[in-house]
Amino acid sequence: MELKDLRKSYERGSLDEMEAGTVPGALFHRWLDEAVAAKVPEPTAMTVATVGADGRPSTRIVLLKYADERGLVFFTNYDSRKGQELAVHPQAALQFHWTELERVARVEGRVEKTSAEESDAYFVTRPLDSRLGAWASPQSQVISSRAVLLGNAAKASAKFGLNPPRPDNWGGYRLVPDTWEFWQGRRSRLHDRVRFRLDAGTWIKERLAP
């Protein structure tokens, strides 16, 4: 079968303005909870889109670790490509795709670093190998081989043992939303799209054409 012939009819659900409520964060948490309950693979996986100083966009998949009234939090190496781009343009877009539920949630807003205390608190919950990995990987930099990573991990293990501290260049980012969009697949490509945008401190709810 050719790519142009691959099609799917979306028929699992619907989303109207009344069902969407008035608080986008509440709808997001409901959809996330339903994705977890449905055993969707990697329900917290999200695409993070950033823009570099040259205007060139880039995306990558990261895992959502916290979501509350302050925003959505993920953790990474501050020296990575995404970190360098956020230092220049502290705005980002997130996208969750829960394929099995035929749903997409999109979020846009400004990005700020979490406090050192928040980053420390999360870092100590990570598996030991992941904490050592934060020391081992010069993220986004060119390396000669995988042996570089393994060697760096071995050195970090020998130096820190079972208690590696959080590297200074590793920590969290919080996206503070000003726009949410919720997409529910429907038949005949007449999908439901409900957007919330922040206007003078108030969430404005709108239906978008698919």
LUMGU-769225 format. One record per residue (C-alpha): z, y, x; chain. Coordinates in Angstrom, 2 decimals, padded with zeros to 5 digits. Layout:
N
DRENDO      pz      py      px kette
DRENDO       Z       Y       X     A
...
This chain:
210
DRENDO      pz      py      px kette
DRENDO  000.00  000.00  000.00     A
DRENDO -000.86  003.45  001.27     A
DRENDO  001.74  006.20  001.48     A
DRENDO  000.03  008.20 -001.25     A
DRENDO  000.49  005.28 -003.64     A
DRENDO  004.27  005.02 -003.19     A
DRENDO  005.92  006.34 -006.34     A
DRENDO  009.23  006.00 -008.16     A
DRENDO  010.26  006.98 -011.66     A
DRENDO  013.68  008.63 -011.73     A
DRENDO  015.59  007.48 -014.80     A
DRENDO  019.25  007.05 -013.90     A
DRENDO  020.76  010.27 -015.22     A
DRENDO  020.51  013.86 -016.33     A
DRENDO  022.20  017.18 -015.66     A
DRENDO  022.41  020.03 -018.14     A
DRENDO  024.03  023.40 -017.71     A
DRENDO  027.05  022.53 -019.86     A
DRENDO  027.73  019.34 -017.89     A
DRENDO  027.49  021.28 -014.62     A
DRENDO  030.57  023.33 -015.57     A
DRENDO  031.42  026.69 -014.07     A
DRENDO  032.79  025.76 -010.62     A
DRENDO  030.20  024.23 -008.27     A
DRENDO  032.81  022.73 -005.97     A
DRENDO  034.22  020.70 -008.86     A
DRENDO  030.80  019.26 -009.68     A
DRENDO  030.23  018.48 -006.01     A
DRENDO  033.49  016.55 -005.75     A
DRENDO  032.66  014.63 -008.93     A
DRENDO  029.25  013.66 -007.58     A
DRENDO  030.73  012.72 -004.20     A
DRENDO  033.41  010.59 -005.86     A
DRENDO  030.73  008.86 -007.94     A
DRENDO  028.67  008.20 -004.78     A
DRENDO  031.71  006.61 -003.13     A
DRENDO  032.49  004.55 -006.25     A
DRENDO  028.87  003.37 -006.40     A
DRENDO  029.16  002.23 -002.76     A
DRENDO  026.27  004.42 -001.69     A
DRENDO  025.73  003.88  002.07     A
DRENDO  027.23  006.75  004.06     A
DRENDO  028.09  008.95  001.04     A
DRENDO  029.40  011.73  003.30     A
DRENDO  026.23  011.87  005.42     A
DRENDO  024.51  015.24  005.20     A
DRENDO  021.57  016.98  006.82     A
DRENDO  022.57  020.18  008.60     A
DRENDO  019.80  022.75  009.07     A
DRENDO  020.15  025.60  011.56     A
DRENDO  017.81  028.16  013.13     A
DRENDO  017.53  029.01  016.80     A
DRENDO  017.13  032.41  018.45     A
DRENDO  013.35  031.83  018.44     A
DRENDO  013.33  031.28  014.66     A
DRENDO  012.56  027.58  015.03     A
DRENDO  014.53  025.46  012.52     A
DRENDO  016.13  022.12  013.33     A
DRENDO  017.96  019.46  011.36     A
DRENDO  020.28  016.56  012.08     A
DRENDO  022.56  014.19  010.18     A
DRENDO  026.33  014.68  010.47     A
DRENDO  029.30  013.45  008.43     A
DRENDO  031.32  015.63  006.09     A
DRENDO  035.02  015.35  006.98     A
DRENDO  036.76  017.87  004.72     A
DRENDO  035.77  019.73  001.56     A
DRENDO  038.05  022.13 -000.29     A
DRENDO  038.05  025.63 -001.76     A
DRENDO  037.53  027.07  001.73     A
DRENDO  034.31  025.18  002.43     A
DRENDO  032.79  022.04  003.91     A
DRENDO  033.79  020.91  007.40     A
DRENDO  032.07  018.81  010.07     A
DRENDO  032.87  018.31  013.75     A
DRENDO  030.64  018.35  016.80     A
DRENDO  030.13  019.48  020.37     A
DRENDO  030.00  023.29  020.47     A
DRENDO  027.52  023.15  023.36     A
DRENDO  025.04  021.02  021.39     A
DRENDO  021.81  022.45  020.05     A
DRENDO  023.40  023.03  016.65     A
DRENDO  026.34  024.76  018.30     A
DRENDO  024.11  027.04  020.32     A
DRENDO  022.05  027.89  017.26     A
DRENDO  025.11  028.60  015.13     A
DRENDO  026.41  030.92  017.85     A
DRENDO  023.25  033.03  017.38     A
DRENDO  022.77  032.60  013.63     A
DRENDO  026.05  031.56  011.96     A
DRENDO  024.31  030.44  008.78     A
DRENDO  023.37  026.90  007.77     A
DRENDO  022.11  024.73  004.94     A
DRENDO  023.49  021.28  004.07     A
DRENDO  021.86  018.56  002.02     A
DRENDO  023.34  015.35  000.62     A
DRENDO  020.89  012.72 -000.66     A
DRENDO  022.49  009.99 -002.74     A
DRENDO  019.35  007.92 -003.18     A
DRENDO  020.85  005.20 -005.35     A
DRENDO  022.08  007.79 -007.86     A
DRENDO  018.82  009.78 -007.68     A
DRENDO  020.78  012.90 -006.78     A
DRENDO  020.64  015.67 -004.19     A
DRENDO  023.23  018.37 -003.53     A
DRENDO  022.28  021.37 -001.41     A
DRENDO  024.67  023.96 -000.01     A
DRENDO  024.01  027.21  001.88     A
DRENDO  026.31  029.76  003.44     A
DRENDO  027.85  031.27  006.53     A
DRENDO  029.45  029.06  009.16     A
DRENDO  032.65  029.62  011.10     A
DRENDO  034.58  027.54  013.60     A
DRENDO  037.70  025.83  012.34     A
DRENDO  040.96  026.73  014.06     A
DRENDO  041.98  024.88  017.22     A
DRENDO  044.86  023.41  015.23     A
DRENDO  042.50  021.98  012.59     A
DRENDO  040.23  020.55  015.26     A
DRENDO  043.19  019.00  017.12     A
DRENDO  044.55  017.46  013.93     A
DRENDO  041.25  015.77  013.16     A
DRENDO  040.52  014.73  016.75     A
DRENDO  043.65  012.58  017.02     A
DRENDO  042.59  010.59  013.94     A
DRENDO  039.36  009.44  015.58     A
DRENDO  039.09  005.96  017.15     A
DRENDO  039.83  005.93  020.86     A
DRENDO  036.23  005.16  021.79     A
DRENDO  035.05  008.18  019.78     A
DRENDO  037.56  010.45  021.49     A
DRENDO  036.41  009.22  024.90     A
DRENDO  032.81  009.66  023.74     A
DRENDO  033.46  013.34  023.14     A
DRENDO  034.21  013.64  026.85     A
DRENDO  031.35  011.35  027.90     A
DRENDO  028.41  013.01  026.15     A
DRENDO  026.92  016.36  027.25     A
DRENDO  025.37  016.53  023.80     A
DRENDO  021.72  017.64  023.55     A
DRENDO  021.32  017.80  027.34     A
DRENDO  018.75  015.71  029.21     A
DRENDO  020.29  012.73  031.02     A
DRENDO  018.65  010.23  033.33     A
DRENDO  019.82  007.05  031.59     A
DRENDO  022.43  005.49  029.33     A
DRENDO  024.36  004.65  032.48     A
DRENDO  025.35  008.33  032.66     A
DRENDO  027.17  008.06  029.33     A
DRENDO  028.86  004.78  030.23     A
DRENDO  029.95  006.17  033.58     A
DRENDO  031.34  009.33  031.99     A
DRENDO  033.20  007.26  029.40     A
DRENDO  034.72  005.09  032.11     A
DRENDO  035.87  008.16  034.04     A
DRENDO  037.41  009.69  030.91     A
DRENDO  039.20  006.42  030.16     A
DRENDO  040.59  006.22  033.68     A
DRENDO  041.73  009.84  033.55     A
DRENDO  043.24  010.00  030.06     A
DRENDO  044.10  006.43  029.17     A
DRENDO  044.98  006.01  025.50     A
DRENDO  045.53  009.72  024.80     A
DRENDO  042.44  011.78  025.61     A
DRENDO  042.93  015.38  024.49     A
DRENDO  040.30  017.27  022.54     A
DRENDO  037.71  018.84  024.86     A
DRENDO  037.60  022.62  024.62     A
DRENDO  033.91  022.47  023.69     A
DRENDO  034.43  020.07  020.78     A
DRENDO  035.67  021.00  017.32     A
DRENDO  034.92  021.82  013.73     A
DRENDO  032.63  024.09  011.79     A
DRENDO  033.26  025.18  008.22     A
DRENDO  030.36  026.19  005.99     A
DRENDO  031.56  028.72  003.42     A
DRENDO  029.19  028.32  000.46     A
DRENDO  027.42  031.14 -001.29     A
DRENDO  024.78  028.90 -002.92     A
DRENDO  024.92  025.40 -004.39     A
DRENDO  022.09  023.45 -005.96     A
DRENDO  022.39  020.15 -007.81     A
DRENDO  019.26  018.03 -008.36     A
DRENDO  019.10  015.04 -010.67     A
DRENDO  015.89  013.02 -010.75     A
DRENDO  014.19  012.70 -014.16     A
DRENDO  011.12  011.01 -015.55     A
DRENDO  007.65  012.56 -015.18     A
DRENDO  008.93  014.67 -012.27     A
DRENDO  010.64  017.00 -014.76     A
DRENDO  013.80  016.93 -012.68     A
DRENDO  017.02  018.77 -013.51     A
DRENDO  017.95  021.53 -011.03     A
DRENDO  021.05  023.65 -011.52     A
DRENDO  021.86  026.39 -009.01     A
DRENDO  025.06  028.35 -008.53     A
DRENDO  024.85  031.55 -006.49     A
DRENDO  027.74  033.81 -005.59     A
DRENDO  027.37  037.38 -006.83     A
DRENDO  030.23  039.84 -006.24     A
DRENDO  032.76  037.02 -006.24     A
DRENDO  031.43  035.33 -009.39     A
DRENDO  029.38  032.13 -009.57     A
DRENDO  026.14  032.67 -011.47     A
DRENDO  024.69  029.46 -012.91     A
DRENDO  020.93  029.09 -013.35     A
DRENDO  018.46  026.34 -014.18     A
DRENDO  015.50  026.11 -011.78     A
DRENDO  012.10  024.67 -012.55     A
DRENDO  011.53  021.40 -010.67     A
